[in-house]
Amino acid sequence: MTITRRRKKPVEVDTLQWTGDNEAAVQDFVGGPAVFYALDDADRENSDDPEATAAVFDELHSTWVLVYTGQHIVRGVKGEYYPIAEDVLAETYEPVQPAPTATDPAEARKTARMYAALYSSAEQTVSRVITLHEQWTKTGPPPLGTSLSRWWDARLSELHDAILGPDRR
């Protein structure tokens, strides 16, 4: 059997740090007390590690995993939850800026106008390319004796101009 080296794919995950006193916030994040709970003193005494302060259910592996104060709870790519130490998190993941949300009505109108302009521009480009295709179909293949490379160069130039549009040539 051959050992192979692998690189982790760039994926984005959501995390929330367990501070030891934000049980409700973590439960909201993971979906409730059936998935995460803080350990009381009796639970800690009976656990494999009395330093653990909570537990999260890893649905992917069907097991409870101990969580330590300061660890982050990660929502994995398959929706599973697991703890990760802050130093490992920093080495494995980098912060991602959240996508901006348009809560301001003026900003929402501006965004809508931008998308409408993009849609219109794309629609016009597609229309020009379809017209060019119809023209080529009507014209047919190159006449005999015509250099195919020059004929294709001319078609590609026409396609380039159709895509760019009259205002950007």
N, C-alpha and C positions, 0 to 999 in steps of 0.2 A: 504494500500500500504506500502511495506517495504522499508526502506532506506538501500541501499547497499553501501559498501565502495569499491572503485575501485582504481587500480594503473595504471598509464599511461604506456603504452607499450614502450619499448625502440625503438624509431624511430629516424632516422637522417633527419634533415631538413637543407635547405640552408637559410642563412640570409645575409642581407646587411644593414648596419646602415645608416639611413637618417641623414646627417649632416646639412642639410639646404642649402647646396650649391653643392650637387652632384646629381641633378635631372637627368642628362643624364645617369649616371651610374645606378641609380635606375630604370630608364625606360628601359635600356638595360636588367637589371636583370628580370623585371616583364613582359617585352614584349611590351613596348611602352607607349606613352602618353594616350592611351585609358584605361590604367589600373592604371597609377600613374601620378600625376601632382602636382607641387608646387602651393600653394595658393598665389595669389597676394593680395594686401592690400584690394581690394574690396571684394574678396572672403572671406577673414578672417573676415571682418566686418559683412558680411552676414551669417557667419557660426554659428553653435551652440556654438562654443568655439573659440574666437578670438586668443587664444594661439596656436591653431593648425597651422601648416605651410605647410601641404600637405594633399593629399587624395589618398587612394588606393582603387581599386574596389575589393571587396570580392565576387568573382564569385559564390562561394559555397552558399552564402546567398543573392546574387543579390543585394548588397548594397554598397554604398561608405562609407568608414571608415576614420575618421580623423586621421592624423599622426602628431606627435609632434617631433620636432628636438631632436635627440638623440635616438629615438626609432629605433628598427630594423624591417625591413620588412622580414617576414618569408614566404617561399614557403612551404606550408603545404603538407601533404601526398597525397592529392587529387589534387595538383597543384594550390590550392587557395593561395591568398596572404593576409596577415593581419599584422598589426603592433603589436609589443610587447615591453614593457618597458624593459630597460636594466636589472633592478633588477629582474624582473620576468623571463627574459631570463636566467639569471645566476642561478636562483633557479630551473628552469624547465629543462634546457639543459646544457650539458657539451660540450666543444670543441672536435671535432673529427679531427684526422689527416687525411688530404686528401690522397687518394691512390696514391702511387708513379707512375709517368709516365716515361717511358723510352724514353727520347728524344735523348740521346747519342746513336749512332749506335752500339758502343761496348757493352753498357748495354742492348740494344735490342737483340743483338746476344746472349749474356749471358742468358737472359731470355728465348729466343727461345730454346737454348740448354737444359736449365733446364726443360722446358715443354716437350721437345722431350724425355728426359730421363725419366721423370715421366710417359709419355704415354707408352714408351717401357716397363717400369717396370710393369705398370698396365696390358698391353697386355700379358706379360709373365705370370703374376699371374693368369689371367683369363684362359690362355691356360693350365696351370698346374691344375687348378680346373676342367676344362672341361675334361681333360685326366683322372683325378681321378674319376669323375662322370661316365665316360664311363667304367672304370675299375670296379666300384661298380655295374653298371648295368649288366655287363657281369658276374660278380661273383654271383649275385643274393642275396636272403635273407640269414640270418645266418642259419647254419645247425641246425637241431633239437637237443635239449639238450644243446645248447650254451647259456651261460648267456647273456641276451639281454643288460644288463648294461655294461658288459665287451666288448661286440661286438660294442656298440655305442661309448664307450670310445676309442676303437681302431680306429673307423671311424673318430671321432672328432680329434684325434691325427694326423691322416693322413691329414685331412683337414687343420689343423693348420700348419703342415709342408709344405703343398702345397701353402698355402697363404704366409708364410714367405719366402719360396724359399730356395734353397740349400745354398746360401751364408750367410743367416741370422739365420740358426738353431743353 
